[in-house]
Amino acid sequence: FQECEDPVAVLGPAGLLEEYAAFQGAHAICLAYRKAAWSLLERGEQDVADDLPTKYYGTRGTQWMRLAHKKTNRTVFFVNHHGPLSVNSGGLCGGEATANNLLHLMGTKAQAGDVLILVG
């Protein structure tokens, strides 16, 4: 989720708290997964960009998790990225640097055979 300060506030009113595990990340991002279908293998966070000084809220990060599908045992590496401001700028160091930081994260944290999913 983007601009999410509390995943319980998102899932609770929909009656999904029992069905989903959720994690609050820094930078107003959250992740959730369906507990009946997936097992959590690992999760973490990493900053990958800085906002431009003209619209500076700070660093921008990712929240990620590795999951194993309970029936197939296939693994997914899922990354939620909250991009830097100004929109479409890539932030202080530009889009190429932000993209390289995202690729470095996936290259060091994902494992061979993982399906990679990047959202944001």
N, C-alpha and C positions, 0 to 999 in steps of 0.2 A: 504494500500500500504506500502511496505517496501522501505527504502532508498528514501523516498519521502520528499522533502523540500518544495514543492509547488503543492497542488492538482490541482490548476488552470492550471498549465503547463502540467499536465497529462490529464485532462478532456477537456481542451480547444481545442487543435488541433484535437480531435476526434469529436468536435461539441456536447459535452455532458453537457456543463455548465448549460443549461436551465433545463435539465432533472434530474440532480443529485445535491444534497446538499453535500458539502465536508468540512472536518475539518482538519486543520493542527495540528498535535500533536508534542510534544517534541520528541527528539530522532529519528528524521527522519522517522516518521510514519504518515500516513493519513488514514482517513475513508471517505467513501462516501455511500450514499443510494439514491435510486430512489424515488423522491418526489411524484410521482403519485401513488405509491404502499404503501408507508410507512409514518407514522407520527413519528417524533422524540419525545420520552418521556423524555429522560435524556441522558447525556453524561459526560464523564470525563476521567481523566488520573491518573495513579498510577505507581510509580517505584516498581519493583519487584526483581531486581537483580543488581549485580555489575560485571563488567568485571574482569577477572584475571589480575594481575599486568603486566604480560608479553605482553598483548595486550589491554592495558587499554584506553578506550575511555570515560569511566564514567559509570553512572548508566544506567540500561536498564529498559524500561517501557512498559506499556500497554496503549492503548487508547481504550475506550469502549463506547458503546451506547446501549440504550434500545429503541426498535422500536415497534410500533403497526402496524400490517397489516391493511390497510384501509378497505378491504372487509370482512375479517374474525375476526378482532380485536384480533387475536392471537399475542402474544408478543415474541420478540427475544431479548436476551442479547448477543451482539456480542463483542468479545474481540480480538484486534490485538496486538500481543506480539512480540516485537523485542528482540530475545534471546541474552544472554550475550556471550562474547568471553572468551576464545577460543571456537570454535564450539564444540558442544556436551559436554561441561564441566559443564554446569550449572552455570558457573561464580564463583566468589569468595567464595560463601557459598555452592556451589554444586547444582546439579540438584534437589535433594529432597527439599531443601530450596526454590528454585525458584518455583517448582511445588506447594509447600505449600502456597507460597505467591499468586500464581495464583488462587488456590482454595479458599483462604481467600477472595480475591477480588470478585470472583464470588458469594461466599456465603454471602457476605455483601451487594453487590450492585444489584445482580439479585433478582427477586421476584418469589414467588411460581407460577408455571405455565409457566414461561419463557422457551423458547427453548434456550439452551446454545450453542454458537458457539465460538470456540477458534481457531484462526489462527495465523500464524507467521512463 
